[in-house]
């Protein structure tokens, strides 16, 4: 069957017709030849029995008078049959009486054979049923026995042997006729099958052409022509029904697609309008936050500044100092919240930008270490800093954001750790990458909370207990990603936490002057008279600065506006920016 897998239906039908016809013809020819063989053999046996009867009648007198010569002369009638190979007459006692040979030179010598010996010679090939009838076929011969009776007395036997050439010739011609008829029948079947198979192949070809046309043009309105009510007709009906269903589906899909396109346009218009409204609202929110931040921070800085001034007065009792300390801490906390909200707004608006600069990484680490060493001492926590950063390691990055991230991580560590230690570890990696590890022995963070602590306004359970906005880690993560790094946390509940910060810090170029206290403050004698110029866009800061400078033993202060500048020479100028002014080498004040 594999041979016909890739053949066409036309070829398959032709093969089926030819094979079926050949099988029928072969069976018919075989039956015909077998019947012919059987008929020819019966005819041959009948003819030979008649001839044997004739010989027995002619030889009866010779046997009675014991005249072999007369018997042989009477056997001349056998010569008329060219297929008689030999003939013999035996007496009643089994002795050879007379013989005839078609080929005397090749005669078979049986002069001394008895009838009994002749029977033994062919015993294994003789059918007992046929012997009773007086004949049997042996090899390529037909042997006939005819007993001779005279007045019911057995007087002898006639034996005739004939070849089968006549039978073979008849069968040969019969085979030729049968094969010729088979060949002609197969040729006729082939041509008739080629014509008649179009009844099946033509509808199939039309159906295939319709399928190709539908596939090529995607035209499901086409239909295949039906010409019969048989299985092919039902197949075509099914195919046409399928095309009708597909066409109806496509029409529905087209209508739905058009409706969907209209809906998309409508929804797109609505979304654009909503987006514009959201952008406008976000812009208004950003403007509002920026204005509110400025409006709140300006008086807050003044309040914190005057609080610091009041804290240095020696005529305050402990309760007053405690109240001022509470005001100072609350104000610092409020400023931190304002800064966090402003930063997260910038991040969401995509307005946060990097401001890289060259700086010494070791100085940054030392500043942070000095800050948190004091905070750890206040909570009786061990503070460790581990790094091998060279003294002159200059990097190029956003120092302010890096400082803010480290302060945020370390601040959380101090906030949540009640006992134990806090470690800041800095390692240099390959390709100018640095790894900062902040390790604490606090309550730790469960695995379920580690996925949410970096989201805005999400806190761990311990964070909810300690308070806070939940913005610090979210801001830190966005800032680290903005700098091209990543931040991860490794922690288990009640086993502390390790926040790992990995980010690139390219090597800096050029020259950066190292920090020097001499450039940040001036020492004044108690008898020195100083003229100071304070320039600010705030109505509170000039007075605040003058109060700061008075406490630092400046004996003469003048506060003027920019439009009132005179020719007076000033020893100290304080502008509206963050600068540290140290007057006695021990205290530092910041004006902004």
C-alpha positions as CSV (number, residue, x, y, z in Angstrom):
1,X,0.0,0.0,0.0
2,X,3.0,2.3,0.5
3,X,3.5,2.3,-3.3
4,X,0.2,4.0,-3.9
5,X,0.4,6.6,-1.1
6,X,1.7,9.3,-3.4
7,X,-0.2,8.3,-6.5
8,X,-3.3,10.1,-7.8
9,X,-6.8,8.7,-7.5
10,X,-6.8,8.3,-11.3
11,X,-3.8,6.0,-11.1
12,X,-5.2,4.1,-8.1
13,X,-8.5,3.5,-9.9
14,X,-6.7,2.3,-13.0
15,X,-4.6,-0.1,-11.0
16,X,-7.7,-1.3,-9.1
17,X,-9.6,-1.9,-12.3
18,X,-6.7,-3.7,-14.0
19,X,-5.9,-5.8,-10.9
20,X,-9.6,-6.8,-10.5
21,X,-10.0,-7.6,-14.1
22,X,-6.7,-9.6,-14.2
23,X,-7.8,-11.6,-11.1
24,X,-11.2,-12.4,-12.6
25,X,-9.7,-13.3,-16.0
26,X,-7.0,-15.4,-14.4
27,X,-9.5,-17.3,-12.3
28,X,-11.7,-17.8,-15.4
29,X,-8.8,-18.9,-17.6
30,X,-7.7,-21.4,-14.9
31,X,-11.1,-22.9,-14.7
32,X,-11.4,-23.0,-18.4
33,X,-8.0,-24.8,-18.8
34,X,-8.8,-27.3,-16.1
35,X,-12.1,-28.0,-17.7
36,X,-10.5,-28.4,-21.1
37,X,-7.9,-30.7,-19.7
38,X,-10.5,-32.8,-18.0
39,X,-12.6,-32.9,-21.2
40,X,-9.7,-33.7,-23.5
41,X,-8.6,-36.5,-21.2
42,X,-12.1,-38.0,-21.2
43,X,-12.3,-37.8,-24.9
44,X,-8.9,-39.4,-25.4
45,X,-9.8,-42.2,-23.0
46,X,-13.1,-42.8,-24.8
47,X,-11.3,-42.9,-28.2
48,X,-8.7,-45.3,-26.9
49,X,-11.2,-47.6,-25.3
50,X,-13.1,-47.8,-28.6
51,X,-9.9,-48.6,-30.4
52,X,-9.0,-51.3,-27.9
53,X,-12.5,-52.8,-28.4
54,X,-11.9,-52.9,-32.1
55,X,-8.5,-54.5,-31.7
56,X,-10.0,-57.1,-29.3
57,X,-12.7,-58.0,-31.8
58,X,-10.3,-58.3,-34.7
59,X,-7.8,-60.4,-32.6
60,X,-10.4,-62.8,-31.1
61,X,-10.2,-65.4,-34.0
62,X,-6.4,-65.2,-34.0
63,X,-6.3,-66.0,-30.2
64,X,-8.7,-68.9,-30.6
65,X,-6.7,-70.4,-33.5
66,X,-3.3,-69.3,-31.9
67,X,-2.3,-67.4,-35.0
68,X,0.0,-64.5,-33.9
69,X,0.7,-63.4,-37.5
70,X,-2.9,-63.0,-38.2
71,X,-3.3,-61.0,-35.0
72,X,-0.4,-58.7,-35.9
73,X,-2.0,-58.2,-39.4
74,X,-5.2,-57.3,-37.7
75,X,-3.4,-54.7,-35.6
76,X,-2.6,-52.6,-38.8
77,X,-5.7,-50.6,-38.0
78,X,-3.8,-49.1,-35.1
79,X,-1.4,-47.4,-37.6
80,X,-4.1,-45.0,-38.5
81,X,-3.7,-43.4,-35.0
82,X,-0.3,-41.7,-35.0
83,X,-0.3,-41.3,-31.2
84,X,-0.3,-45.0,-30.4
85,X,3.2,-45.7,-29.2
86,X,2.8,-49.4,-28.9
87,X,0.1,-52.1,-28.6
88,X,0.3,-55.7,-27.3
89,X,-2.0,-58.7,-27.1
90,X,-1.5,-61.2,-24.3
91,X,-2.9,-64.7,-24.2
92,X,-5.0,-65.9,-21.3
93,X,-2.0,-67.3,-19.6
94,X,-0.3,-63.9,-19.8
95,X,2.2,-64.7,-22.6
96,X,2.8,-62.0,-25.2
97,X,0.9,-63.0,-28.3
98,X,1.3,-60.0,-30.7
99,X,2.9,-56.5,-30.7
100,X,2.9,-53.2,-32.5
101,X,5.5,-50.4,-32.2
102,X,5.3,-47.0,-33.8
103,X,9.1,-46.7,-33.8
104,X,10.6,-50.2,-34.3
105,X,14.1,-49.0,-33.6
106,X,13.2,-47.8,-30.2
107,X,10.7,-50.5,-29.4
108,X,10.3,-51.5,-25.8
109,X,11.2,-55.1,-25.4
110,X,8.5,-56.9,-23.5
111,X,8.4,-60.2,-25.4
112,X,8.9,-62.2,-22.2
113,X,7.0,-60.1,-19.8
114,X,3.8,-61.4,-18.5
115,X,0.7,-59.4,-17.8
116,X,1.4,-59.8,-14.0
117,X,4.9,-58.3,-14.4
118,X,3.5,-55.4,-16.5
119,X,1.1,-54.7,-13.7
120,X,3.8,-54.7,-11.1
121,X,6.0,-52.3,-13.2
122,X,3.3,-49.6,-13.0
123,X,1.8,-50.5,-9.7
124,X,2.8,-47.3,-7.9
125,X,1.4,-45.1,-10.6
126,X,-1.8,-46.9,-11.3
127,X,-5.1,-45.7,-9.9
128,X,-7.1,-48.7,-8.8
129,X,-10.4,-47.0,-9.9
130,X,-9.0,-46.5,-13.4
131,X,-7.7,-50.0,-13.7
132,X,-11.2,-51.3,-13.2
133,X,-12.2,-49.0,-16.0
134,X,-9.4,-50.4,-18.1
135,X,-7.1,-47.3,-18.3
136,X,-4.6,-45.2,-16.4
137,X,-2.2,-42.2,-17.1
138,X,1.4,-42.9,-16.4
139,X,3.9,-40.1,-16.9
140,X,3.5,-38.9,-20.5
141,X,1.4,-41.8,-21.6
142,X,-2.1,-43.2,-21.5
143,X,-2.3,-47.0,-20.9
144,X,-5.4,-49.0,-21.9
145,X,-6.3,-52.5,-20.8
146,X,-9.1,-54.4,-22.6
147,X,-9.8,-58.0,-21.7
148,X,-11.0,-60.3,-24.5
149,X,-13.9,-62.6,-23.9
150,X,-15.4,-65.2,-26.2
151,X,-18.7,-66.6,-25.0
152,X,-17.9,-65.4,-21.5
153,X,-14.5,-67.1,-21.6
154,X,-11.4,-65.0,-20.9
155,X,-9.0,-65.6,-23.8
156,X,-6.6,-62.6,-23.7
157,X,-5.8,-58.9,-23.1
158,X,-5.3,-56.0,-25.4
159,X,-2.8,-53.3,-24.1
160,X,-2.5,-50.0,-25.8
161,X,-0.2,-47.1,-25.0
162,X,-0.7,-43.6,-26.4
163,X,1.3,-40.4,-26.0
164,X,-0.3,-37.1,-24.8
165,X,0.9,-35.0,-27.7
166,X,-2.6,-34.3,-29.0
167,X,-3.7,-33.3,-25.5
168,X,-0.7,-31.0,-25.1
169,X,-1.4,-29.4,-28.4
170,X,-5.0,-28.8,-27.6
171,X,-4.0,-27.4,-24.2
172,X,-1.3,-25.2,-25.7
173,X,-3.7,-23.7,-28.2
174,X,-6.3,-23.3,-25.5
175,X,-3.7,-21.4,-23.3
176,X,-2.8,-19.2,-26.2
177,X,-6.4,-18.4,-26.8
178,X,-7.0,-17.7,-23.1
179,X,-3.9,-15.5,-22.7
180,X,-4.9,-13.5,-25.8
181,X,-8.4,-13.1,-24.5
182,X,-7.0,-12.0,-21.1
183,X,-4.6,-9.5,-22.7
184,X,-7.4,-8.1,-25.0
185,X,-9.7,-8.0,-22.0
186,X,-7.2,-6.1,-19.9
187,X,-6.6,-3.6,-22.7
188,X,-10.3,-3.1,-23.1
189,X,-10.7,-2.8,-19.3
190,X,-7.9,-0.2,-19.2
191,X,-9.5,2.0,-21.8
192,X,-13.0,1.6,-20.5
193,X,-11.7,2.3,-16.9
194,X,-9.9,5.4,-18.1
195,X,-13.1,6.6,-19.6
196,X,-15.4,5.6,-16.8
197,X,-13.2,6.7,-14.0
198,X,-13.9,10.3,-15.0
199,X,-17.3,9.9,-13.3
200,X,-15.3,10.0,-10.0
201,X,-12.2,12.0,-10.9
202,X,-13.9,14.9,-12.6
203,X,-16.0,15.9,-9.6
204,X,-12.9,15.5,-7.4
205,X,-10.8,17.7,-9.7
206,X,-13.5,20.4,-9.6
207,X,-13.6,20.2,-5.9
208,X,-9.8,20.4,-5.6
209,X,-9.8,23.4,-8.0
210,X,-12.4,25.1,-5.8
211,X,-10.3,24.4,-2.7
212,X,-7.2,25.9,-4.3
213,X,-9.2,29.0,-5.4
214,X,-10.6,29.5,-1.9
215,X,-7.1,29.0,-0.4
216,X,-5.4,31.4,-2.8
217,X,-8.0,34.2,-2.8
218,X,-9.6,33.7,0.6
219,X,-13.0,33.9,-1.2
220,X,-15.4,31.9,0.8
221,X,-18.3,32.8,-1.4
222,X,-17.2,30.2,-4.0
223,X,-19.2,26.9,-4.2
224,X,-18.3,23.6,-5.8
225,X,-20.6,22.3,-8.5
226,X,-22.6,19.2,-7.6
227,X,-23.4,16.6,-10.4
228,X,-24.5,13.5,-8.5
229,X,-26.4,12.3,-5.5
230,X,-23.8,9.7,-4.4
231,X,-21.1,9.9,-1.8
232,X,-19.2,12.5,-3.9
233,X,-22.4,14.6,-4.1
234,X,-22.7,14.4,-0.3
235,X,-19.0,15.3,0.0
236,X,-19.5,18.4,-2.2
237,X,-22.6,19.3,-0.1
238,X,-20.5,19.1,3.1
239,X,-17.7,21.2,1.6
240,X,-20.2,23.9,0.4
241,X,-21.9,23.9,3.8
242,X,-18.5,24.4,5.4
243,X,-17.7,27.3,3.1
244,X,-21.1,28.8,3.9
245,X,-20.4,28.6,7.6
246,X,-16.9,30.1,7.2
247,X,-18.4,32.9,5.1
248,X,-21.1,33.6,7.7
249,X,-18.4,33.6,10.4
250,X,-16.2,36.0,8.4
251,X,-19.1,38.3,7.9
252,X,-19.8,38.3,11.6
253,X,-16.1,38.9,12.3
254,X,-15.9,41.7,9.9
255,X,-18.9,43.4,11.5
256,X,-17.5,42.8,14.9
257,X,-14.1,44.1,13.7
258,X,-15.7,47.3,12.4
259,X,-17.6,47.7,15.6
260,X,-14.4,47.0,17.6
261,X,-12.5,49.5,15.5
262,X,-15.1,52.1,16.3
263,X,-14.9,51.1,20.0
264,X,-11.1,51.3,19.9
265,X,-11.3,54.8,18.4
266,X,-13.8,55.8,21.0
267,X,-11.8,54.3,23.8
268,X,-8.6,55.7,22.5
269,X,-10.1,59.2,22.4
270,X,-11.3,58.7,26.0
271,X,-7.9,57.3,27.1
272,X,-6.2,60.3,25.4
273,X,-8.5,62.6,27.2
274,X,-8.0,60.8,30.4
275,X,-4.2,60.8,29.9
276,X,-4.2,64.5,29.2
277,X,-6.3,65.0,32.3
278,X,-3.9,62.7,34.3
279,X,-0.9,64.6,32.9
280,X,-2.4,67.9,33.8
281,X,-3.3,66.6,37.2
282,X,0.2,65.2,37.7
283,X,1.7,68.4,36.5
284,X,-0.5,70.4,38.9
285,X,0.5,67.9,41.6
286,X,4.2,68.4,40.9
287,X,3.8,72.2,40.8
288,X,1.8,72.0,44.0
289,X,4.3,69.8,45.7
290,X,7.2,71.9,44.6
291,X,5.5,75.1,45.8
292,X,4.3,73.5,49.0
293,X,7.8,72.1,49.6
294,X,9.3,75.5,49.1
295,X,6.6,77.3,51.2
296,X,7.0,74.8,54.0
297,X,10.7,74.4,54.0
298,X,11.4,78.2,54.1
299,X,9.7,78.9,57.4
300,X,10.7,75.4,58.7
301,X,14.4,76.3,58.2
302,X,13.8,79.5,60.0
303,X,12.1,77.7,62.9
304,X,14.9,75.1,63.1
305,X,17.5,77.8,62.9
306,X,16.0,79.8,65.7
307,X,15.6,76.6,67.7
308,X,19.3,76.0,67.4
309,X,20.0,79.5,68.5
310,X,17.8,79.2,71.5
311,X,19.4,75.9,72.5
312,X,22.7,77.6,72.9
313,X,21.4,80.1,75.4
314,X,22.7,79.3,78.8
315,X,19.9,80.9,80.8
316,X,17.4,78.1,79.8
317,X,16.3,75.5,82.3
318,X,16.3,71.7,81.4
319,X,12.6,71.6,80.6
320,X,13.1,74.4,78.1
321,X,16.1,72.6,76.5
322,X,14.0,69.4,76.3
323,X,11.1,71.3,74.6
324,X,13.5,72.9,72.1
325,X,15.1,69.4,71.4
326,X,11.6,68.0,70.7
327,X,10.9,70.9,68.3
328,X,14.3,70.4,66.6
329,X,13.7,66.6,66.1
330,X,10.1,67.1,64.9
331,X,11.2,69.7,62.4
332,X,14.0,67.5,61.1
333,X,11.5,64.7,60.7
334,X,9.1,66.9,58.9
335,X,11.8,68.1,56.5
336,X,12.7,64.5,55.8
337,X,9.1,63.6,54.9
338,X,8.8,66.7,52.7
339,X,12.0,65.7,50.9
340,X,10.9,62.1,50.4
341,X,7.5,63.1,49.0
342,X,9.2,65.5,46.6
343,X,11.7,62.9,45.5
344,X,9.1,60.2,44.8
345,X,7.1,62.8,42.8
346,X,10.2,63.5,40.7
347,X,10.8,59.8,40.2
348,X,7.2,59.2,39.1
349,X,7.3,62.1,36.7
350,X,10.7,61.1,35.3
351,X,12.1,64.4,36.4
352,X,14.9,63.1,38.6
353,X,18.2,63.6,36.9
354,X,21.8,62.6,37.8
355,X,24.3,65.2,38.6
356,X,27.6,63.4,38.5
357,X,30.8,64.9,39.8
358,X,34.3,63.9,40.7
359,X,34.8,63.1,44.4
360,X,36.9,61.0,46.7
361,X,35.0,57.9,47.7
362,X,36.9,57.4,51.0
363,X,35.9,60.9,52.1
364,X,32.3,60.0,51.5
365,X,32.6,56.8,53.6
366,X,34.4,58.7,56.4
367,X,31.7,61.4,56.5
368,X,29.0,58.7,56.7
369,X,31.0,56.7,59.3
370,X,31.4,59.8,61.5
371,X,27.6,60.5,61.3
372,X,26.5,57.0,62.2
373,X,29.1,56.3,64.8
374,X,27.5,58.9,67.0
375,X,24.0,57.5,66.3
376,X,25.2,54.0,67.1
377,X,26.8,55.1,70.3
378,X,23.5,56.7,71.4
379,X,21.8,53.3,71.1
380,X,24.8,51.3,72.5
381,X,25.3,49.6,69.1
382,X,28.7,48.4,67.8
383,X,29.7,50.3,64.6
384,X,32.1,48.8,62.1
385,X,33.3,50.1,58.8
386,X,35.2,47.6,56.5
387,X,36.8,48.9,53.3
388,X,40.1,49.1,51.5
389,X,39.4,52.2,49.4
390,X,42.6,54.0,48.6
391,X,43.1,57.6,49.9
392,X,43.2,59.1,46.4
393,X,40.4,56.9,44.8
394,X,38.6,59.5,42.7
395,X,35.2,58.4,41.2
396,X,32.7,60.1,38.9
397,X,29.1,59.7,40.1
398,X,26.2,61.5,41.7
399,X,27.6,62.0,45.2
400,X,24.4,63.4,46.7
401,X,22.3,60.5,45.6
402,X,24.8,57.9,46.7
403,X,25.1,59.6,50.1
404,X,21.3,59.7,50.3
405,X,21.0,56.0,49.6
406,X,23.7,55.0,52.1
407,X,22.2,57.2,54.8
408,X,18.8,55.8,54.1
409,X,20.0,52.2,54.4
410,X,22.1,52.9,57.5
411,X,19.4,55.0,59.1
412,X,16.9,52.0,58.7
413,X,19.5,49.7,60.2
414,X,20.0,52.0,63.3
415,X,16.2,52.5,63.5
416,X,15.3,48.8,63.6
417,X,18.3,47.4,65.5
418,X,18.0,47.5,69.3
419,X,21.1,45.6,70.2
420,X,24.1,44.1,68.4
421,X,26.1,45.8,65.7
422,X,25.8,47.5,62.4
423,X,28.4,47.0,59.6
424,X,29.2,49.0,56.5
425,X,31.3,47.0,54.1
426,X,32.6,48.4,50.8
427,X,34.3,46.1,48.3
428,X,35.9,46.9,44.9
429,X,34.7,44.7,42.1
430,X,35.7,44.3,38.5
431,X,35.0,46.9,35.7
432,X,34.7,49.8,38.1
433,X,31.9,48.2,40.1
434,X,31.6,48.7,43.9
435,X,29.5,46.7,46.4
436,X,28.2,48.3,49.5
437,X,26.8,46.0,52.2
438,X,24.8,47.3,55.1
439,X,24.5,44.5,57.7
440,X,22.5,44.7,61.0
441,X,21.4,42.4,63.7
442,X,17.9,43.7,63.8
443,X,14.6,41.7,63.6
444,X,15.1,40.8,59.9
445,X,12.6,40.6,57.1
446,X,10.5,37.6,56.2
447,X,10.7,36.2,52.6
448,X,7.1,37.3,51.9
449,X,7.9,40.9,52.8
450,X,11.1,41.2,50.8
451,X,9.2,41.5,47.6
452,X,7.2,44.5,48.8
453,X,9.5,46.6,50.9
454,X,10.9,48.3,47.8
455,X,7.4,49.5,46.7
456,X,6.2,53.0,47.6
457,X,4.3,53.2,50.9
458,X,4.9,49.5,51.7
459,X,6.6,48.5,54.9
460,X,7.5,45.4,56.8
461,X,5.8,44.6,60.0
462,X,8.6,46.0,62.1
463,X,8.4,49.2,59.9
464,X,4.7,49.6,60.8
465,X,5.6,49.4,64.5
466,X,8.4,52.0,64.1
467,X,6.4,54.3,61.9
468,X,7.5,56.1,58.7
469,X,6.1,56.7,55.2
470,X,7.5,53.6,53.5
471,X,9.2,55.8,50.8
472,X,12.9,55.5,51.8
473,X,13.6,52.1,50.2
474,X,11.5,52.9,47.1
475,X,13.4,56.1,46.5
476,X,16.7,54.4,47.2
477,X,15.9,51.6,44.7
478,X,14.9,54.1,42.0
479,X,18.0,56.2,42.6
480,X,20.3,53.1,42.4
481,X,18.6,52.0,39.1
482,X,19.0,55.5,37.8
483,X,22.7,55.2,38.5
484,X,22.9,51.9,36.7
485,X,23.1,49.6,39.7
486,X,20.9,47.3,41.7
487,X,19.9,46.8,45.3
488,X,19.0,43.5,47.0
489,X,18.2,42.3,50.4
490,X,19.2,39.0,52.1
491,X,17.4,38.4,55.3
492,X,15.4,35.9,57.4
493,X,13.0,36.6,60.2
494,X,14.8,37.3,63.6
495,X,18.2,36.9,61.9
496,X,19.1,40.4,60.9
497,X,19.3,41.8,57.4
498,X,21.9,42.6,54.7
499,X,21.2,45.2,52.1
500,X,23.6,44.9,49.2
501,X,24.1,47.8,46.8
502,X,26.1,47.1,43.6
503,X,26.6,50.0,41.1
504,X,29.2,51.3,38.7
505,X,31.5,54.2,39.9
506,X,33.7,55.1,37.0
507,X,37.1,56.5,37.7
508,X,37.2,60.3,38.0
509,X,39.5,62.5,36.0
510,X,41.1,65.8,36.7
511,X,42.0,67.3,40.1
512,X,39.7,67.7,43.1
513,X,40.8,69.7,46.0
514,X,40.5,67.7,49.2
515,X,38.4,68.9,52.0
516,X,40.2,71.3,54.4
517,X,38.7,72.8,57.6
518,X,40.9,75.8,57.1
519,X,38.8,76.8,54.0
520,X,35.5,76.5,55.8
521,X,35.9,78.6,58.9
522,X,37.8,81.7,60.2
523,X,39.0,82.1,63.8
524,X,38.0,85.4,65.4
525,X,39.4,87.0,68.5
526,X,37.0,88.1,71.1
527,X,38.2,91.7,70.7
528,X,37.8,91.6,66.9
529,X,35.2,93.8,65.3
530,X,33.7,92.3,62.1
531,X,31.4,93.7,59.4
532,X,29.2,91.0,57.9
533,X,27.0,91.2,54.8
534,X,24.0,88.8,54.7
535,X,22.2,88.5,51.3
536,X,19.0,86.4,51.1
537,X,15.6,86.3,49.4
538,X,14.0,85.3,52.7
539,X,12.9,87.8,55.4
540,X,13.9,85.4,58.2
541,X,17.5,84.4,57.2
542,X,19.3,87.7,57.5
543,X,18.2,88.1,61.1
544,X,18.9,84.4,61.8
545,X,22.4,84.8,60.4
546,X,23.0,87.8,62.5
547,X,22.0,86.0,65.6
548,X,24.3,83.1,64.7
549,X,27.2,85.4,64.1
550,X,26.6,87.3,67.4
551,X,26.8,84.1,69.3
552,X,30.1,83.4,67.5
553,X,31.5,86.7,69.0
554,X,31.2,88.9,66.0
555,X,31.0,92.3,67.6
556,X,29.4,94.3,64.8
557,X,26.7,93.1,62.4
558,X,24.9,94.9,59.6
559,X,22.1,93.3,57.6
560,X,21.2,95.1,54.4
561,X,19.3,94.3,51.2
562,X,21.0,94.0,47.8
563,X,19.6,97.4,46.7
564,X,21.1,99.1,49.8
565,X,24.7,98.1,49.2
566,X,27.1,100.9,50.1
567,X,30.8,101.4,50.0
568,X,31.3,99.6,53.4
569,X,34.0,96.9,53.4
570,X,32.8,93.6,54.8
571,X,34.9,90.8,56.4
572,X,32.2,88.1,56.1
573,X,29.8,87.5,53.3
574,X,26.9,85.0,53.7
575,X,24.9,84.2,50.6
576,X,21.7,82.3,50.1
577,X,23.4,78.9,49.8
578,X,24.5,76.0,52.0
579,X,27.9,76.9,53.5
580,X,29.6,76.1,56.7
581,X,30.9,79.0,58.7
582,X,33.1,78.1,61.6
583,X,34.2,81.1,63.8
584,X,36.0,79.5,66.7
585,X,37.1,76.1,65.4
586,X,34.5,74.2,67.4
587,X,31.1,75.1,66.0
588,X,29.7,75.0,62.5
589,X,26.5,76.7,61.3
590,X,24.7,76.2,58.0
591,X,22.6,78.9,56.2
592,X,20.5,78.1,53.2
